[in-house]
Amino acid sequence: MAPFGSKKEESPVRVQVLTLDYLVDGMARFSGQNFVRLIHLTEATMRSTSGGAAPEPRGTSWAVGERMDGVIGVAAQDGEGTERLLDYGSAGKHELAADIYTGPYRVRGTLLAPDDDPEMLANLAPVVMRDVQIDSPAGGSGSSASAALLYMTQLQGIVLAG
């Protein structure tokens, strides 16, 4: 039995963090301020979004604090991560086929939104998408995820299908 007032620590989940220049894969815990004011990955590996040589960090821990200017979003890479990620954004009852252009990426999938007005959607932060395909027009390989949370700090545009 856990002591009074203690919380069960969440197990880490596999995620991919999209930044302006890199895709960073690793394990993260969704607890406390994680993904609101702090991102910390363990077992981290990185690859360039421009298709250039992969960076070679000297360790496997990767962290970014409150100023997330270079962070585009987080994509779940396993089932448990998907469930937790879907709880974090401005999800709503509208399921919209959308392309979101943010930073060096086009993120295509189903936007879970409180409204279907593109002008309103452009001001949401963060947003959640399901069944996403992530491409970088600058080159490099694309990826897919069952869910992604986009911070919208580098938004270039939203295109709703149909």
C-alpha positions as CSV (number, residue, x, y, z in Angstrom):
1,M,0.0,0.0,0.0
2,A,1.3,3.5,-0.9
3,P,1.9,5.9,2.0
4,F,-0.8,8.6,2.5
5,G,-0.5,11.4,0.0
6,S,1.9,9.6,-2.3
7,K,1.1,9.0,-6.0
8,K,1.9,6.1,-8.1
9,E,4.7,7.0,-10.5
10,E,3.7,6.8,-14.1
11,S,5.7,4.3,-16.2
12,P,7.6,5.9,-19.1
13,V,6.2,5.7,-22.6
14,R,8.0,5.9,-26.0
15,V,7.5,9.3,-27.7
16,Q,9.1,11.2,-30.6
17,V,9.7,15.0,-30.0
18,L,9.6,17.1,-33.1
19,T,11.9,20.1,-33.0
20,L,12.9,22.7,-35.6
21,D,16.0,20.7,-36.6
22,Y,15.6,17.2,-35.1
23,L,13.4,14.3,-34.4
24,V,14.2,13.0,-30.9
25,D,13.0,9.5,-29.9
26,G,13.0,8.4,-26.3
27,M,11.2,7.4,-23.2
28,A,9.2,10.0,-21.2
29,R,7.0,10.2,-18.1
30,F,3.7,12.0,-18.4
31,S,3.6,13.3,-14.8
32,G,3.8,16.6,-13.0
33,Q,4.7,19.4,-15.4
34,N,6.0,17.1,-18.1
35,F,4.9,18.3,-21.6
36,V,3.5,21.5,-20.1
37,R,6.7,23.1,-18.8
38,L,9.3,20.4,-19.2
39,I,10.2,17.7,-21.6
40,H,12.7,15.1,-20.4
41,L,13.6,12.0,-22.4
42,T,15.8,9.1,-21.5
43,E,17.2,6.5,-24.0
44,A,17.2,9.4,-26.5
45,T,18.3,9.2,-30.1
46,M,18.2,12.0,-32.6
47,R,18.0,12.4,-36.4
48,S,18.1,15.5,-38.5
49,T,14.9,16.8,-40.2
50,S,16.9,18.1,-43.1
51,G,18.2,14.7,-44.1
52,G,21.7,15.6,-43.1
53,A,24.0,13.7,-40.9
54,A,22.5,12.6,-37.6
55,P,23.8,14.5,-34.6
56,E,26.0,12.6,-32.3
57,P,25.2,13.6,-28.7
58,R,27.5,12.5,-25.9
59,G,24.7,11.0,-23.8
60,T,21.2,9.6,-24.0
61,S,19.3,12.0,-21.8
62,W,17.6,15.0,-23.6
63,A,15.7,17.8,-21.8
64,V,14.1,21.2,-22.6
65,G,12.5,23.6,-20.1
66,E,9.8,26.2,-20.2
67,R,10.9,28.1,-23.3
68,M,10.0,25.6,-25.9
69,D,10.5,27.9,-28.9
70,G,12.2,25.2,-30.9
71,V,9.8,22.4,-30.0
72,I,7.0,21.7,-32.5
73,G,5.2,18.8,-30.8
74,V,5.2,15.3,-29.3
75,A,4.1,12.1,-31.1
76,A,3.2,8.9,-29.3
77,Q,5.0,5.8,-30.3
78,D,3.1,3.2,-28.3
79,G,-0.5,2.6,-27.1
80,E,-0.1,3.9,-23.6
81,G,1.6,7.0,-24.9
82,T,-1.3,7.6,-27.2
83,E,-3.9,7.4,-24.4
84,R,-1.9,9.9,-22.3
85,L,-1.3,12.3,-25.1
86,L,-4.9,12.4,-26.1
87,D,-5.6,13.8,-22.6
88,Y,-3.2,16.7,-22.9
89,G,-4.5,19.0,-25.7
90,S,-7.5,21.1,-26.7
91,A,-9.4,18.1,-28.0
92,G,-13.0,18.5,-28.8
93,K,-16.0,16.8,-30.5
94,H,-15.1,17.9,-34.0
95,E,-12.9,15.4,-35.9
96,L,-11.4,17.2,-38.9
97,A,-9.2,15.9,-41.7
98,A,-6.4,18.4,-41.6
99,D,-2.9,19.3,-42.7
100,I,-1.0,21.4,-40.2
101,Y,2.2,23.1,-41.4
102,T,4.3,23.9,-38.4
103,G,8.1,24.5,-38.3
104,P,9.7,22.2,-40.9
105,Y,6.8,19.7,-40.9
106,R,3.5,18.9,-42.5
107,V,1.4,16.9,-40.0
108,R,-1.5,15.2,-41.7
109,G,-4.2,13.5,-39.8
110,T,-7.5,13.9,-37.8
111,L,-7.6,17.1,-35.8
112,L,-9.6,16.7,-32.6
113,A,-11.0,20.2,-32.2
114,P,-13.6,22.2,-30.2
115,D,-14.7,24.0,-33.4
116,D,-14.5,23.6,-37.2
117,D,-13.6,27.2,-38.0
118,P,-10.0,27.4,-39.3
119,E,-9.5,30.9,-38.0
120,M,-10.3,29.8,-34.5
121,L,-8.2,26.6,-34.9
122,A,-5.2,28.6,-35.8
123,N,-5.3,30.2,-32.3
124,L,-5.5,26.9,-30.3
125,A,-2.5,25.7,-28.4
126,P,-1.8,22.9,-28.0
127,V,-3.9,20.8,-30.4
128,V,-4.2,17.0,-30.7
129,M,-4.3,14.9,-33.8
130,R,-5.0,11.2,-34.3
131,D,-3.6,8.9,-37.0
132,V,-0.9,11.3,-38.1
133,Q,1.7,11.2,-40.9
134,I,4.6,13.6,-40.3
135,D,6.7,14.8,-43.3
136,S,9.5,17.3,-43.5
137,P,9.4,19.1,-46.9
138,A,13.1,19.9,-46.3
139,G,14.0,16.2,-46.7
140,G,14.7,13.4,-44.3
141,S,12.4,10.5,-43.7
142,G,8.8,10.8,-42.6
143,S,7.2,9.1,-39.7
144,S,3.7,8.2,-38.4
145,A,2.1,8.1,-35.1
146,S,-1.3,7.1,-33.6
147,A,-1.5,10.6,-31.9
148,A,0.4,13.8,-31.8
149,L,0.2,17.0,-29.6
150,L,1.3,20.1,-31.5
151,Y,2.3,23.2,-29.5
152,M,1.5,25.6,-32.4
153,T,4.5,27.8,-31.6
154,Q,5.8,27.6,-35.2
155,L,2.4,27.4,-37.0
156,Q,2.6,28.3,-40.7
157,G,-1.0,27.3,-41.5
158,I,-3.9,24.9,-41.2
159,V,-5.6,23.3,-44.2
160,L,-8.9,21.5,-43.6
161,A,-9.7,18.8,-46.1
162,G,-12.9,19.1,-48.1
